[in-house]
Amino acid sequence: MTKTQKLRDKQIRQALTNACEQIKATHYGFAYLTHTIDLKNEAKSLNISCYFEDDIAYNDTEAHFSQLVDIINAELSKISLPVAAKQIAFLVD
């Protein structure tokens, strides 16, 4: 991994950490999020998985998934990395 890629990876991880903390503060039952990315093709390869503690938390938040996508997009837009809603999965841990 080049120095530029390491820096970019750090930016992405920080943006997603910020998004995760915001979601935890506003959505009961949200556990964590993870991501995979190929730094050579960021915009197309980024995939984010958002995990909820249980089915109840997942179902309570299901109507608010667009809000979660907006929070994630807001943080990623700060580092000029767009993400489509289809690149974000919502799962139960």
Residue frames as qw, qx, qy, qz and C-alpha x, y, z in Angstrom:
[[0.000, 0.891, 0.454, 0.000, 0.00, 0.00, 0.00],
 [0.412, 0.461, -0.022, 0.786, 1.39, 3.38, -0.99],
 [0.172, -0.191, -0.440, 0.860, 1.57, 6.35, 1.37],
 [0.325, -0.046, -0.211, -0.921, -1.26, 8.00, -0.54],
 [0.612, -0.245, -0.670, -0.341, -3.43, 4.90, -0.17],
 [0.448, -0.254, -0.692, 0.506, -2.64, 4.69, 3.54],
 [0.033, 0.108, 0.210, -0.971, -3.68, 8.30, 3.99],
 [0.487, -0.104, -0.406, -0.766, -6.86, 7.76, 2.03],
 [0.582, -0.248, -0.774, -0.004, -7.66, 4.61, 4.01],
 [0.263, -0.221, -0.566, 0.749, -7.24, 6.59, 7.22],
 [0.243, 0.029, -0.048, -0.968, -9.60, 9.31, 5.93],
 [0.582, -0.172, -0.608, -0.513, -12.23, 6.74, 5.00],
 [0.522, -0.260, -0.760, 0.286, -11.98, 4.94, 8.34],
 [0.103, -0.170, -0.401, 0.894, -12.28, 8.25, 10.21],
 [0.389, -0.045, -0.248, -0.886, -15.31, 9.35, 8.19],
 [0.642, -0.218, -0.671, -0.299, -17.04, 6.02, 8.79],
 [0.401, -0.208, -0.689, 0.567, -16.15, 6.11, 12.49],
 [0.121, 0.071, 0.178, -0.974, -17.77, 9.55, 12.73],
 [0.558, -0.109, -0.450, -0.688, -20.87, 8.26, 10.95],
 [0.581, -0.190, -0.787, 0.085, -20.99, 5.23, 13.23],
 [0.218, -0.182, -0.571, 0.770, -20.84, 7.36, 16.38],
 [0.319, 0.019, -0.046, -0.947, -23.60, 9.66, 15.09],
 [0.631, -0.139, -0.603, -0.468, -25.83, 6.70, 14.27],
 [0.477, -0.181, -0.780, 0.362, -25.21, 5.08, 17.66],
 [0.034, -0.128, -0.404, 0.905, -26.23, 8.32, 19.36],
 [0.431, 0.131, -0.054, -0.891, -29.49, 8.62, 17.44],
 [0.761, 0.054, -0.453, -0.462, -30.66, 5.07, 16.65],
 [0.647, -0.400, 0.552, -0.341, -31.33, 2.62, 19.44],
 [0.915, 0.043, 0.397, -0.059, -29.95, -0.85, 18.82],
 [0.632, 0.722, -0.268, 0.078, -27.37, 0.11, 16.24],
 [0.875, -0.389, 0.104, 0.267, -24.21, -1.87, 16.99],
 [0.364, -0.567, 0.434, 0.598, -21.49, -1.01, 14.47],
 [0.716, 0.671, 0.007, -0.191, -20.57, -0.72, 10.80],
 [0.628, -0.319, 0.538, 0.464, -17.81, -2.22, 8.71],
 [0.528, 0.761, -0.101, -0.363, -16.60, -1.64, 5.19],
 [0.746, -0.034, 0.485, 0.455, -14.62, -3.13, 2.36],
 [0.332, 0.900, -0.044, -0.279, -12.95, -1.13, -0.35],
 [0.785, 0.174, 0.227, 0.550, -10.45, -1.43, -3.17],
 [0.204, -0.761, -0.024, 0.616, -8.47, 1.79, -2.93],
 [0.260, -0.120, 0.592, 0.753, -7.74, 1.66, -6.65],
 [0.199, -0.363, -0.618, -0.668, -11.46, 1.99, -7.43],
 [0.019, 0.061, 0.633, -0.772, -12.98, 3.62, -4.36],
 [0.470, 0.101, 0.060, -0.875, -16.36, 4.84, -5.55],
 [0.740, 0.091, -0.470, -0.472, -17.40, 1.57, -7.17],
 [0.607, 0.074, -0.774, 0.163, -15.87, -0.87, -4.70],
 [0.126, -0.230, 0.575, -0.775, -16.93, 0.65, -1.37],
 [0.597, -0.381, -0.631, -0.318, -19.40, -1.56, 0.47],
 [0.152, -0.349, 0.534, -0.755, -20.67, -0.74, 3.95],
 [0.535, -0.338, -0.767, -0.107, -22.43, -3.13, 6.32],
 [0.283, -0.439, 0.315, -0.792, -24.45, -1.68, 9.19],
 [0.458, -0.147, -0.872, 0.091, -25.22, -4.09, 12.02],
 [0.510, -0.518, 0.042, -0.685, -28.01, -3.97, 14.58],
 [0.229, -0.359, 0.802, -0.419, -28.03, -5.74, 17.93],
 [0.328, 0.192, 0.908, -0.176, -31.22, -7.71, 17.32],
 [0.111, 0.438, 0.753, 0.477, -34.29, -8.08, 15.10],
 [0.119, -0.826, -0.504, 0.223, -36.28, -5.64, 17.23],
 [0.221, -0.672, 0.133, 0.695, -33.75, -2.84, 16.79],
 [0.224, -0.017, 0.692, 0.686, -33.50, -3.65, 13.07],
 [0.036, 0.596, 0.755, 0.272, -37.27, -3.55, 12.58],
 [0.167, -0.832, -0.335, 0.410, -37.63, -0.35, 14.64],
 [0.202, -0.613, 0.295, 0.705, -35.03, 1.35, 12.44],
 [0.489, 0.263, 0.722, 0.412, -36.12, -0.08, 9.10],
 [0.223, 0.875, 0.423, 0.074, -38.26, 2.96, 8.32],
 [0.166, -0.948, 0.138, 0.232, -35.27, 5.20, 9.03],
 [0.816, -0.015, 0.338, 0.470, -32.70, 3.54, 6.78],
 [0.429, 0.747, 0.182, 0.474, -32.67, 6.59, 4.51],
 [0.296, -0.937, 0.135, -0.126, -31.59, 8.69, 7.51],
 [0.772, -0.434, 0.366, 0.286, -28.70, 6.33, 8.12],
 [0.694, 0.398, 0.335, 0.498, -27.70, 6.52, 4.47],
 [0.119, 0.931, 0.078, 0.337, -27.82, 10.32, 4.71],
 [0.534, -0.805, 0.251, 0.070, -25.54, 10.33, 7.79],
 [0.798, -0.131, 0.420, 0.413, -23.04, 8.05, 6.08],
 [0.530, 0.635, 0.308, 0.469, -23.16, 10.09, 2.87],
 [0.112, -0.983, 0.012, -0.146, -22.67, 13.34, 4.77],
 [0.614, -0.656, 0.373, 0.232, -19.48, 12.06, 6.38],
 [0.734, 0.080, 0.496, 0.457, -18.12, 10.53, 3.17],
 [0.384, 0.838, 0.254, 0.293, -18.90, 13.65, 1.17],
 [0.309, -0.924, 0.180, 0.135, -16.49, 15.53, 3.43],
 [0.473, -0.470, 0.631, 0.396, -13.70, 13.45, 1.89],
 [0.463, 0.512, -0.378, -0.617, -15.20, 13.47, -1.63],
 [0.008, 0.095, -0.988, -0.124, -16.25, 9.82, -1.66],
 [0.637, -0.016, -0.082, -0.766, -19.79, 9.32, -2.93],
 [0.113, -0.017, 0.989, -0.096, -21.65, 6.16, -2.00],
 [0.498, -0.168, -0.488, -0.697, -24.88, 4.85, -3.45],
 [0.677, -0.297, 0.340, -0.582, -27.61, 3.51, -1.17],
 [0.958, 0.128, -0.192, -0.168, -27.24, 0.09, -2.82],
 [0.549, 0.443, -0.586, 0.398, -23.66, -0.06, -1.47],
 [0.215, -0.353, 0.599, -0.686, -24.94, 0.02, 2.11],
 [0.585, -0.212, -0.760, -0.188, -26.36, -3.14, 3.67],
 [0.448, -0.461, 0.361, -0.676, -28.37, -3.32, 6.89],
 [0.661, 0.030, -0.750, -0.011, -27.99, -6.54, 8.88],
 [0.712, -0.628, 0.074, -0.306, -28.66, -8.09, 12.25],
 [0.119, 0.616, -0.747, 0.219, -25.59, -9.11, 14.24]]
